[in-house]
Amino acid sequence: MIRTAIVTAPIRAAELLAEVTTAATGATTLFLGTVRDVNDGCAVTGIEYSAYTAMAQDELARIAGEAAGRFPGVRIAVEHRVGTLGLTDVSVAIAVAHARRAPALEAQRFVIEALKVRVPIWKREHYVDGDRRWVDPTAASAVTDGVAR
């Protein structure tokens, strides 16, 4: 089971969990990316996410498919929201379930790291002082294969 979507409405994480969970899945993970109040020392009030939806949807589906290929038996539901989001709003949710925890955790990590690099979604931060700035989502700090970037 794989489902991916680019959405404009608030993400309902409980619904994603329900989609991937079955009696056979002993491990279920949920990653939520949320809008935080500070980035690079600047006070943030919100983020505007934009995408070329068809291209973003295709790439997101491709990533989820690759995760399923790398971690057989995983069930994956991913949603990324576009539009203007406020503090603590969920911008991305990734639910993964598997019979065992290691494949569920590793598949989830694979999806979020690939999504940040490959899916054409852009974000523009809104700051307390009224300024707005486009941010490179791939420039965010990450740890891949045990190496901090």
DSSP file with accessible surface (Angstrom, degrees, kcal/mol):
  #  RESIDUE AA STRUCTURE BP1 BP2  ACC     N-H-->O    O-->H-N    N-H-->O    O-->H-N    TCO  KAPPA ALPHA  PHI   PSI    X-CA   Y-CA   Z-CA
    1    1 A M              0   0   80      0, 0.0    75,-2.5     0, 0.0     2,-0.4   0.000 360.0 360.0 360.0 122.1    0.0    0.0    0.0
    2    2 A I  E     +a   76   0A  74     73,-0.2     2,-0.4     2,-0.0    75,-0.2  -0.991 360.0 170.2-135.9 131.5    1.4    3.3   -1.1
    3    3 A R  E     +a   77   0A  70     73,-2.2    75,-2.6    -2,-0.4     2,-0.3  -0.986   2.9 173.9-140.7 132.9   -0.4    6.6   -1.2
    4    4 A T  E     +a   78   0A  19     -2,-0.4     2,-0.3    73,-0.2    75,-0.2  -0.969   5.0 170.9-133.2 152.1    1.1   10.1   -1.7
    5    5 A A  E     -a   79   0A  17     73,-1.5    75,-2.2    -2,-0.3     2,-0.5  -0.980  32.8-139.4-159.8 147.4   -0.5   13.4   -2.2
    6    6 A I  E     -a   80   0A  25     -2,-0.3     2,-0.3    73,-0.2    75,-0.2  -0.957  41.6-175.3-101.5 124.1    0.2   17.1   -2.4
    7    7 A V  E     -a   81   0A  28     73,-2.7    75,-2.6    -2,-0.5     4,-0.1  -0.837  36.7-161.2-125.6 160.3   -2.7   18.8   -0.5
    8    8 A T  S    S+     0   0  110     -2,-0.3    -1,-0.1    73,-0.2     3,-0.1   0.582  74.7  77.6-110.0 -18.8   -3.9   22.2    0.3
    9    9 A A  S    S-     0   0   50      1,-0.2    -2,-0.1    74,-0.0    73,-0.1  -0.503 100.0 -76.1 -88.1 160.6   -6.0   21.3    3.3
   10   10 A P        -     0   0   80      0, 0.0     2,-0.3     0, 0.0    -1,-0.2  -0.243  53.1-112.3 -54.5 141.8   -4.7   20.6    6.8
   11   11 A I        -     0   0   19     79,-0.4     2,-0.9    -4,-0.1    79,-0.2  -0.615  19.4-149.3 -80.5 133.1   -3.0   17.2    7.1
   12   12 A R    >>  -     0   0  152     -2,-0.3     4,-1.3     1,-0.2     3,-0.8  -0.829  12.3-173.3-105.1  94.4   -4.8   14.7    9.3
   13   13 A A  H 3> S+     0   0   24     -2,-0.9     4,-2.4     1,-0.3     5,-0.2   0.852  80.3  59.9 -59.5 -38.0   -2.0   12.5   10.7
   14   14 A A  H 3> S+     0   0   74      1,-0.2     4,-2.2     2,-0.2    -1,-0.3   0.863 103.1  53.2 -61.4 -33.5   -4.4   10.1   12.4
   15   15 A E  H <> S+     0   0  108     -3,-0.8     4,-1.8     2,-0.2    -1,-0.2   0.885 107.5  50.3 -69.9 -37.1   -5.9    9.3    9.0
   16   16 A L  H  X S+     0   0    1     -4,-1.3     4,-1.6     2,-0.2    -2,-0.2   0.917 110.1  50.7 -65.0 -43.2   -2.5    8.5    7.5
   17   17 A L  H  X S+     0   0   52     -4,-2.4     4,-1.8     1,-0.2     3,-0.3   0.922 109.0  51.1 -59.6 -43.0   -1.7    6.2   10.5
   18   18 A A  H  < S+     0   0   72     -4,-2.2    -1,-0.2     1,-0.2    -2,-0.2   0.860 106.4  56.3 -63.5 -34.1   -5.0    4.4   10.0
   19   19 A E  H  < S+     0   0   59     -4,-1.8    -1,-0.2     1,-0.2    -2,-0.2   0.869 115.0  35.3 -64.7 -38.7   -4.3    3.9    6.3
   20   20 A V  H  < S+     0   0    0     -4,-1.6     2,-0.3    -3,-0.3    -1,-0.2   0.693  97.6  93.5 -92.4 -19.4   -1.0    2.1    6.9
   21   21 A T     <  +     0   0   66     -4,-1.8     2,-0.3    -5,-0.2     5,-0.1  -0.607  44.9 157.4 -83.5 132.3   -1.8    0.2   10.0
   22   22 A T    >   -     0   0   53     -2,-0.3     3,-1.2     3,-0.1    76,-0.1  -0.857  58.2 -94.8-136.3 176.6   -3.0   -3.4    9.8
   23   23 A A  T 3  S+     0   0  117     -2,-0.3    -2,-0.0     1,-0.3    -1,-0.0   0.755 124.8  54.0 -65.2 -21.7   -3.1   -6.4   12.1
   24   24 A A  T 3  S+     0   0   77      1,-0.1     2,-0.9     2,-0.0    -1,-0.3   0.567  87.5  89.0 -90.2  -9.8    0.1   -7.5   10.4
   25   25 A T    <   +     0   0   18     -3,-1.2    74,-0.3     1,-0.2    -3,-0.1  -0.789  45.4 174.3 -95.3 110.6    2.1   -4.3   11.0
   26   26 A G        +     0   0   69     -2,-0.9     2,-0.4    72,-0.2    73,-0.2   0.552  68.8  49.2 -89.4  -8.8    3.8   -4.4   14.4
   27   27 A A  E     +B   98   0A  14     71,-2.5    71,-2.3    73,-0.2     2,-0.4  -0.986  60.8 176.1-135.4 126.1    5.7   -1.2   13.9
   28   28 A T  E     -B   97   0A  57     -2,-0.4     2,-0.3    69,-0.2    69,-0.2  -0.997   7.7-169.2-130.6 130.5    4.1    2.1   12.7
   29   29 A T  E     -B   96   0A  16     67,-3.3    67,-2.0    -2,-0.4     2,-0.4  -0.864   4.8-165.2-117.6 153.5    6.1    5.4   12.5
   30   30 A L  E     -B   95   0A  63     -2,-0.3     2,-0.5    65,-0.2    65,-0.2  -0.971   0.9-169.8-139.9 121.7    4.8    8.9   11.9
   31   31 A F  E     -B   94   0A  70     63,-2.5    63,-2.3    -2,-0.4     2,-0.5  -0.949   6.1-171.8-107.9 131.6    7.0   11.9   10.9
   32   32 A L  E     -B   93   0A  70     -2,-0.5     2,-0.5    61,-0.2    61,-0.2  -0.985   9.8-158.7-123.4 122.2    5.5   15.3   11.1
   33   33 A G  E     -B   92   0A  12     59,-3.0    58,-3.0    -2,-0.5    59,-1.3  -0.875  22.9-176.3 -94.4 127.4    7.3   18.3    9.7
   34   34 A T  E     -B   90   0A  70     -2,-0.5     2,-0.5    56,-0.3    56,-0.2  -0.876  32.9 -99.7-126.1 158.8    5.9   21.5   11.3
   35   35 A V        -     0   0    3     54,-1.9    53,-3.1    51,-0.4     2,-0.2  -0.643  43.3-159.0 -77.0 123.3    6.4   25.2   10.9
   36   36 A R        -     0   0  137     -2,-0.5    10,-0.1    51,-0.2    53,-0.0  -0.655  22.7-119.4-104.9 166.4    8.7   26.4   13.7
   37   37 A D  S    S+     0   0  101     -2,-0.2     7,-3.3     6,-0.1     2,-0.4   0.529  90.2  41.7 -86.3  -6.5    9.2   29.9   15.0
   38   38 A V  E     +D   43   0B  64      5,-0.3     2,-0.3    89,-0.0     5,-0.2  -1.000  52.6 174.4-142.4 138.5   12.9   30.5   14.2
   39   39 A N  E >  S-D   42   0B  17      3,-2.1     3,-2.2    -2,-0.4    86,-0.0  -0.961  78.1 -14.1-142.3 127.3   15.1   29.7   11.3
   40   40 A D  T 3  S-     0   0  138     -2,-0.3     3,-0.1     1,-0.3    -1,-0.0   0.867 129.0 -53.6  50.3  39.3   18.7   30.8   11.0
   41   41 A G  T 3  S+     0   0   72      1,-0.2     2,-0.4     0, 0.0    -1,-0.3   0.462 112.1 120.0  81.2  -0.4   18.2   33.2   13.9
   42   42 A C  E <   -D   39   0B  42     -3,-2.2    -3,-2.1    86,-0.0     2,-0.4  -0.852  68.0-120.2-101.9 134.0   15.2   34.9   12.3
   43   43 A A  E     -D   38   0B  46     -2,-0.4    85,-2.0    -5,-0.2     2,-0.4  -0.573  33.2-155.0 -72.8 122.3   11.8   34.9   14.0
   44   44 A V  E     -E  127   0C   4     -7,-3.3    83,-0.3    -2,-0.4     3,-0.1  -0.803  24.4-178.7-104.1 139.6    9.3   33.2   11.7
   45   45 A T  E     -     0   0C  67     81,-3.4    42,-0.8     1,-0.4     2,-0.3   0.576  69.0 -34.2-107.2 -17.4    5.6   33.8   11.6
   46   46 A G  E     -EF 126  86C   3     80,-1.2    80,-2.9    40,-0.2    -1,-0.4  -0.969  52.7-116.6 176.4 175.3    4.8   31.3    8.8
   47   47 A I  E     -EF 125  85C   7     38,-2.1    38,-3.1    -2,-0.3     2,-0.6  -1.000  11.5-146.7-138.3 137.4    5.8   29.6    5.6
   48   48 A E  E     -EF 124  84C  45     76,-2.9    76,-2.4    -2,-0.4     2,-0.5  -0.920  18.5-159.9-101.8 119.0    4.3   29.7    2.1
   49   49 A Y  E     -EF 123  83C  17     34,-3.0    34,-2.5    -2,-0.6     2,-0.3  -0.874  11.3-178.6-101.4 132.1    4.8   26.4    0.3
   50   50 A S  E     +E  122   0C  38     72,-2.9    72,-3.3    -2,-0.5     2,-0.3  -0.944   4.0 170.1-127.2 152.1    4.6   26.4   -3.5
   51   51 A A  E     -E  121   0C  26     -2,-0.3     2,-1.1    70,-0.2    70,-0.2  -0.991  46.9-117.8-154.4 154.2    4.9   23.5   -6.0
   52   52 A Y     >  -     0   0  139     68,-1.0     4,-2.8    -2,-0.3     5,-0.3  -0.884  46.2-155.7 -86.3  97.2    4.4   22.5   -9.5
   53   53 A T  H  > S+     0   0   73     -2,-1.1     4,-3.1     1,-0.2     5,-0.2   0.850  80.8  48.8 -56.5 -46.5    1.8   20.0   -8.3
   54   54 A A  H  > S+     0   0   54      1,-0.2     4,-2.3     2,-0.2    -1,-0.2   0.932 116.5  43.3 -61.7 -43.9    1.9   17.4  -11.0
   55   55 A M  H  > S+     0   0   98     -3,-0.2     4,-2.3     2,-0.2    -2,-0.2   0.914 115.4  49.1 -68.0 -41.8    5.7   17.2  -11.0
   56   56 A A  H  X S+     0   0    0     -4,-2.8     4,-2.6    64,-0.2     5,-0.2   0.916 111.2  50.1 -63.8 -42.2    5.8   17.2   -7.2
   57   57 A Q  H  X S+     0   0   53     -4,-3.1     4,-2.4    -5,-0.3     5,-0.2   0.931 110.7  49.4 -62.9 -44.1    3.2   14.5   -7.0
   58   58 A D  H  X S+     0   0   98     -4,-2.3     4,-2.2    -5,-0.2    -1,-0.2   0.919 113.5  45.4 -61.2 -45.3    5.0   12.3   -9.6
   59   59 A E  H  X S+     0   0   31     -4,-2.3     4,-2.5     2,-0.2    -1,-0.2   0.901 111.6  52.0 -68.6 -38.5    8.3   12.6   -7.7
   60   60 A L  H  X S+     0   0    1     -4,-2.6     4,-2.3    -5,-0.2    -2,-0.2   0.928 111.2  47.6 -62.8 -41.7    6.8   12.0   -4.4
   61   61 A A  H  X S+     0   0   40     -4,-2.4     4,-2.4    -5,-0.2    -1,-0.2   0.900 110.3  52.6 -64.8 -39.3    5.1    8.8   -5.7
   62   62 A R  H  X S+     0   0  129     -4,-2.2     4,-2.4    -5,-0.2    -2,-0.2   0.925 109.4  49.0 -63.0 -43.2    8.4    7.7   -7.2
   63   63 A I  H  X S+     0   0    0     -4,-2.5     4,-2.4     2,-0.2    -2,-0.2   0.930 110.9  49.2 -62.8 -45.6   10.2    8.2   -3.9
   64   64 A A  H  X S+     0   0    1     -4,-2.3     4,-2.3     1,-0.2    -1,-0.2   0.903 111.0  51.1 -62.2 -38.8    7.6    6.2   -2.0
   65   65 A G  H  X S+     0   0   34     -4,-2.4     4,-1.9     2,-0.2    -1,-0.2   0.900 108.9  50.4 -64.3 -40.6    7.8    3.5   -4.6
   66   66 A E  H  X S+     0   0   68     -4,-2.4     4,-2.3     2,-0.2    -2,-0.2   0.899 109.2  51.9 -63.8 -39.7   11.6    3.4   -4.2
   67   67 A A  H  X S+     0   0    0     -4,-2.4     4,-2.4     1,-0.2    -2,-0.2   0.923 108.7  50.4 -62.6 -42.4   11.2    3.1   -0.5
   68   68 A A  H  < S+     0   0   26     -4,-2.3     6,-0.3     1,-0.2    -1,-0.2   0.859 110.9  50.1 -64.5 -33.8    8.8    0.2   -1.0
   69   69 A G  H  < S+     0   0   60     -4,-1.9    -1,-0.2     1,-0.2    -2,-0.2   0.877 114.1  43.5 -69.9 -38.8   11.4   -1.5   -3.2
   70   70 A R  H  < S+     0   0  157     -4,-2.3    -2,-0.2     1,-0.3    -1,-0.2   0.787 124.7  34.5 -75.0 -31.1   14.2   -1.0   -0.7
   71   71 A F  S >< S-     0   0   33     -4,-2.4     3,-1.7    -5,-0.2    -1,-0.3  -0.700  86.8-152.1-127.2  77.5   12.1   -2.1    2.3
   72   72 A P  T 3  S+     0   0   96      0, 0.0    -3,-0.1     0, 0.0     3,-0.1  -0.186  77.3  28.1 -55.4 138.5    9.7   -4.8    1.1
   73   73 A G  T 3  S+     0   0   61      1,-0.3    26,-0.1    -5,-0.2     2,-0.1   0.325  84.7 135.4  95.0  -6.3    6.5   -5.1    3.0
   74   74 A V    <   -     0   0    8     -3,-1.7     2,-0.5    -6,-0.3    -1,-0.3  -0.443  44.1-148.8 -75.0 150.3    6.3   -1.4    4.1
   75   75 A R  E     - C   0  97A  67     22,-2.5    22,-2.2    -2,-0.1     2,-0.4  -0.986  21.5-168.7-115.9 128.7    3.0    0.5    3.9
   76   76 A I  E     +aC   2  96A   0    -75,-2.5   -73,-2.2    -2,-0.5     2,-0.4  -0.969  20.6 176.3-131.0 133.2    3.5    4.2    3.2
   77   77 A A  E     +aC   3  95A   0     18,-2.5    18,-3.0    -2,-0.4     2,-0.4  -0.994  14.3 176.9-131.4 125.9    1.2    7.2    3.2
   78   78 A V  E     +aC   4  94A   0    -75,-2.6   -73,-1.5    -2,-0.4     2,-0.4  -0.996   7.2 177.7-132.0 133.8    2.8   10.6    2.5
   79   79 A E  E     -aC   5  93A  26     14,-2.3    14,-2.5    -2,-0.4     2,-0.4  -0.999   7.0-169.3-132.4 137.9    1.1   14.1    2.3
   80   80 A H  E     -aC   6  92A  12    -75,-2.2   -73,-2.7    -2,-0.4     2,-0.3  -0.996  17.4-142.5-123.0 131.5    2.8   17.4    1.7
   81   81 A R  E     -a    7   0A  35     10,-3.3     2,-0.3    -2,-0.4   -73,-0.2  -0.705  12.4-164.9 -94.3 144.0    0.8   20.5    2.1
   82   82 A V        +     0   0   18    -75,-2.6     2,-0.2    -2,-0.3   -32,-0.2  -0.858  47.0  58.5-121.2 160.8    1.1   23.7    0.0
   83   83 A G  E    S-F   49   0C  31    -34,-2.5   -34,-3.0    -2,-0.3     2,-0.6  -0.730  98.2 -34.2 115.3-170.4   -0.2   27.1    0.7
   84   84 A T  E     -F   48   0C  90    -36,-0.3     2,-0.3    -2,-0.2   -36,-0.2  -0.809  61.9-171.6 -93.4 123.1    0.5   29.5    3.6
   85   85 A L  E     -F   47   0C   1    -38,-3.1   -38,-2.1    -2,-0.6     2,-0.1  -0.872  10.7-141.9-115.7 146.3    0.9   27.7    6.9
   86   86 A G  E >   -F   46   0C  28     -2,-0.3     3,-2.1   -40,-0.2   -51,-0.4  -0.402  47.4 -56.4 -96.6 176.0    1.2   29.2   10.4
   87   87 A L  T 3  S+     0   0   69    -42,-0.8    -1,-0.2     1,-0.3   -51,-0.2  -0.260 124.3  11.6 -54.7 138.1    3.4   28.2   13.3
   88   88 A T  T 3  S+     0   0  112    -53,-3.1    -1,-0.3     1,-0.3   -52,-0.1   0.277  90.6 138.1  72.4  -4.3    3.0   24.6   14.3
   89   89 A D    <   -     0   0   56     -3,-2.1   -54,-1.9     1,-0.1     2,-0.5  -0.423  60.6-113.1 -64.3 145.7    1.0   23.7   11.2
   90   90 A V  E     +B   34   0A  31    -56,-0.2   -79,-0.4     1,-0.2   -56,-0.3  -0.703  35.5 175.9 -83.9 121.9    2.0   20.4    9.7
   91   91 A S  E     +     0   0A   7    -58,-3.0   -10,-3.3    -2,-0.5     2,-0.3   0.746  69.5  15.7 -95.0 -30.6    3.6   20.8    6.3
   92   92 A V  E     -BC  33  80A   7    -59,-1.3   -59,-3.0   -12,-0.2     2,-0.4  -0.997  60.2-171.9-146.0 141.0    4.5   17.1    5.7
   93   93 A A  E     -BC  32  79A   0    -14,-2.5   -14,-2.3    -2,-0.3     2,-0.4  -1.000   1.0-174.2-134.6 133.9    3.4   13.8    7.2
   94   94 A I  E     -BC  31  78A   0    -63,-2.3   -63,-2.5    -2,-0.4     2,-0.5  -0.969   2.6-174.8-130.3 114.2    4.9   10.4    6.5
   95   95 A A  E     +BC  30  77A   0    -18,-3.0   -18,-2.5    -2,-0.4     2,-0.4  -0.937   7.9 176.4-109.6 130.0    3.3    7.3    8.0
   96   96 A V  E     -BC  29  76A   0    -67,-2.0   -67,-3.3    -2,-0.5     2,-0.3  -1.000   5.0-175.5-134.9 135.6    5.1    4.0    7.5
   97   97 A A  E     +BC  28  75A   0    -22,-2.2   -22,-2.5    -2,-0.4     2,-0.3  -0.961  10.9 155.1-131.9 149.7    4.1    0.6    8.8
   98   98 A H  E     -B   27   0A  27    -71,-2.3   -71,-2.5    -2,-0.3   -72,-0.2  -0.959  55.3-102.1-158.4 166.0    5.8   -2.8    8.7
   99   99 A A  S    S+     0   0   55    -74,-0.3     2,-0.3    -2,-0.3   -71,-0.1   0.841 109.5  41.7 -64.2 -30.1    5.9   -6.0   10.7
  100  100 A R  S  > S-     0   0  180    -73,-0.1     4,-1.3   -74,-0.1   -73,-0.2  -0.880  79.4-129.7-123.4 151.7    9.3   -4.9   12.1
  101  101 A R  H  > S+     0   0  190     -2,-0.3     4,-3.0     1,-0.2     5,-0.3   0.859  98.3  62.5 -70.0 -37.6   10.5   -1.5   13.4
  102  102 A A  H  > S+     0   0   47      1,-0.2     4,-2.8     2,-0.2     5,-0.3   0.953 106.7  42.7 -59.9 -50.2   13.8   -1.3   11.4
  103  103 A P  H  > S+     0   0   29      0, 0.0     4,-2.4     0, 0.0     5,-0.2   0.902 115.3  51.6 -63.0 -36.0   12.3   -1.3    7.9
  104  104 A A  H  X S+     0   0    0     -4,-1.3     4,-2.0     2,-0.2    -2,-0.2   0.952 114.6  41.7 -64.3 -47.6    9.5    1.1    9.1
  105  105 A L  H  X S+     0   0   88     -4,-3.0     4,-2.3     2,-0.2    -1,-0.2   0.922 116.9  47.4 -66.0 -44.0   12.1    3.6   10.5
  106  106 A E  H  X S+     0   0  106     -4,-2.8     4,-2.4    -5,-0.3    -1,-0.2   0.890 111.6  50.1 -68.2 -37.9   14.5    3.3    7.7
  107  107 A A  H  X S+     0   0    0     -4,-2.4     4,-2.5    -5,-0.3    -1,-0.2   0.915 110.2  50.7 -65.7 -40.7   11.8    3.7    5.0
  108  108 A Q  H  X S+     0   0   25     -4,-2.0     4,-2.3    -5,-0.2     5,-0.2   0.938 111.1  48.1 -62.7 -43.9   10.5    6.8    6.7
  109  109 A R  H  X S+     0   0  111     -4,-2.3     4,-2.3     1,-0.2     5,-0.3   0.916 110.4  52.3 -62.1 -42.7   14.0    8.3    6.9
  110  110 A F  H  X S+     0   0   33     -4,-2.4     4,-2.4     1,-0.2     5,-0.3   0.937 109.9  49.3 -58.8 -45.5   14.6    7.4    3.2
  111  111 A V  H  X S+     0   0    1     -4,-2.5     4,-2.8     1,-0.2    -2,-0.2   0.945 112.8  44.5 -63.8 -48.1   11.3    9.2    2.2
  112  112 A I  H  X S+     0   0   15     -4,-2.3     4,-2.2     1,-0.2    -1,-0.2   0.923 115.0  48.0 -67.7 -39.6   11.9   12.4    4.1
  113  113 A E  H  X S+     0   0   35     -4,-2.3     4,-1.0    -5,-0.2    -1,-0.2   0.928 116.0  43.5 -67.1 -41.2   15.5   12.8    3.0
  114  114 A A  H  X S+     0   0   13     -4,-2.4     4,-3.2    -5,-0.3     5,-0.5   0.906 111.4  55.2 -68.8 -39.9   14.7   12.1   -0.6
  115  115 A L  H  X S+     0   0    7     -4,-2.8     4,-1.7    -5,-0.3    -2,-0.2   0.933 105.0  52.7 -58.1 -46.0   11.6   14.4   -0.5
  116  116 A K  H  < S+     0   0   64     -4,-2.2    -1,-0.2    -5,-0.2    -2,-0.2   0.817 119.8  34.2 -62.7 -28.9   13.7   17.3    0.8
  117  117 A V  H  < S+     0   0   84     -4,-1.0    -2,-0.2    -3,-0.4    -1,-0.2   0.837 128.7  28.0 -94.0 -36.5   16.2   16.9   -2.1
  118  118 A R  H  < S+     0   0   81     -4,-3.2    -3,-0.2    -5,-0.1    -2,-0.2   0.733  90.8  88.5-106.2 -28.2   14.0   15.8   -5.0
  119  119 A V  S  < S-     0   0   10     -4,-1.7     2,-2.4    -5,-0.5   -63,-0.1  -0.664  76.1-127.0 -82.4 125.0   10.4   17.0   -4.8
  120  120 A P        +     0   0   23      0, 0.0   -68,-1.0     0, 0.0     2,-0.4  -0.437  59.3 134.8 -75.7  77.5   10.0   20.4   -6.4
  121  121 A I  E     -E   51   0C  11     -2,-2.4     2,-0.3   -70,-0.2   -70,-0.2  -0.996  36.5-160.3-123.6 128.7    8.3   22.2   -3.5
  122  122 A W  E     -E   50   0C 123    -72,-3.3   -72,-2.9    -2,-0.4     2,-0.4  -0.825   0.7-153.9-111.2 149.7    9.6   25.7   -2.6
  123  123 A K  E     -EG  49 135C  18     12,-0.8    12,-2.9    -2,-0.3     2,-0.5  -0.974   7.0-165.6-129.1 141.2    9.1   27.5    0.7
  124  124 A R  E     -EG  48 134C  75    -76,-2.4   -76,-2.9    -2,-0.4    10,-0.3  -0.978  19.5-142.6-123.8 114.4    9.1   31.2    1.4
  125  125 A E  E     -EG  47 133C   4      8,-2.7     8,-2.0    -2,-0.5     2,-0.5  -0.529   3.7-147.7 -80.2 145.2    9.4   32.2    5.0
  126  126 A H  E     -EG  46 132C  15    -80,-2.9   -81,-3.4    -2,-0.2   -80,-1.2  -0.945  19.3-153.4-111.0 129.6    7.5   35.1    6.6
  127  127 A Y  E >   -E   44   0C  12      4,-2.9     3,-2.1    -2,-0.5   -83,-0.2  -0.663  26.8-113.9-108.7 161.1    9.3   36.9    9.3
  128  128 A V  T 3  S+     0   0  101    -85,-2.0   -84,-0.1     1,-0.3    -1,-0.1   0.844 115.6  58.2 -57.7 -35.7    8.2   38.9   12.3
  129  129 A D  T 3  S-     0   0  127    -86,-0.3    -1,-0.3     1,-0.1     3,-0.1   0.433 121.9-104.8 -79.2   4.2    9.7   42.1   10.8
  130  130 A G  S <  S+     0   0   56     -3,-2.1    -2,-0.1     1,-0.3    -1,-0.1   0.277  79.7 130.8  93.9 -11.9    7.5   41.7    7.7
  131  131 A D        -     0   0   85     -5,-0.1    -4,-2.9     2,-0.0     2,-0.4  -0.335  40.4-158.6 -71.5 155.9   10.3   40.5    5.5
  132  132 A R  E     -G  126   0C 120     -6,-0.2     2,-0.3    -3,-0.1    -6,-0.2  -0.996  10.1-177.8-136.3 142.3    9.8   37.4    3.4
  133  133 A R  E     -G  125   0C  99     -8,-2.0    -8,-2.7    -2,-0.4     2,-0.2  -0.996  27.6-122.5-146.3 136.8   12.5   35.2    1.9
  134  134 A W  E     -G  124   0C 136     -2,-0.3     2,-0.4   -10,-0.3   -10,-0.3  -0.555  32.7-154.4 -72.6 139.8   12.7   32.1   -0.3
  135  135 A V  E     -G  123   0C  28    -12,-2.9   -12,-0.8    -2,-0.2     3,-0.1  -0.952  16.9-124.9-122.3 135.7   14.6   29.2    1.4
  136  136 A D    >   -     0   0   87     -2,-0.4     3,-1.6     1,-0.2     4,-0.3  -0.680  18.7-158.6 -77.0 110.7   16.4   26.4   -0.2
  137  137 A P  G >  S+     0   0   23      0, 0.0     3,-0.8     0, 0.0    -1,-0.2   0.766  90.1  59.3 -65.9 -20.8   14.8   23.3    1.4
  138  138 A T  G 3  S+     0   0   68      1,-0.2   -21,-0.1   -21,-0.1    -2,-0.1   0.631  93.3  67.2 -81.1 -11.1   17.9   21.2    0.6
  139  139 A A  G <  S+     0   0   75     -3,-1.6    -1,-0.2     2,-0.1     3,-0.1   0.587  74.2 112.9 -84.1  -9.7   20.1   23.5    2.6
  140  140 A A  S <  S-     0   0   49     -3,-0.8     9,-0.1    -4,-0.3     2,-0.0  -0.296  81.9 -97.5 -62.4 145.5   18.4   22.4    5.9
  141  141 A S        +     0   0  107      7,-0.1     2,-0.3     2,-0.0    -1,-0.1  -0.363  55.3 166.1 -65.1 142.3   20.7   20.5    8.2
  142  142 A A        -     0   0   21      7,-1.2     7,-3.2    -3,-0.1     2,-0.5  -0.977  35.6-131.9-151.5 160.9   20.3   16.8    7.9
  143  143 A V  E     +H  148   0D  63     -2,-0.3     2,-0.4     5,-0.2     5,-0.2  -0.985  28.6 176.9-120.2 117.6   21.9   13.6    8.9
  144  144 A T  E >   -H  147   0D  37      3,-2.2     3,-2.0    -2,-0.5    -2,-0.1  -0.992  69.9  -8.7-124.2 130.6   22.3   11.1    6.1
  145  145 A D  T 3  S-     0   0  160     -2,-0.4    -1,-0.2     1,-0.3     3,-0.1   0.862 130.0 -56.5  53.1  36.5   24.0    7.8    6.5
  146  146 A G  T 3  S+     0   0   71      1,-0.2     2,-0.5    -3,-0.1    -1,-0.3   0.500 114.2 114.5  80.2   2.9   25.2    8.9    9.9
  147  147 A V  E <   -H  144   0D  95     -3,-2.0    -3,-2.2     2,-0.0     2,-0.2  -0.929  61.8-135.2-113.4 121.8   26.9   12.1    8.5
  148  148 A A  E      H  143   0D  80     -2,-0.5    -5,-0.2    -5,-0.2    -7,-0.1  -0.520 360.0 360.0 -72.8 137.9   25.6   15.5    9.6
  149  149 A R              0   0  165     -7,-3.2    -7,-1.2    -2,-0.2    -1,-0.0  -0.912 360.0 360.0-121.9 360.0   25.3   18.0    6.7
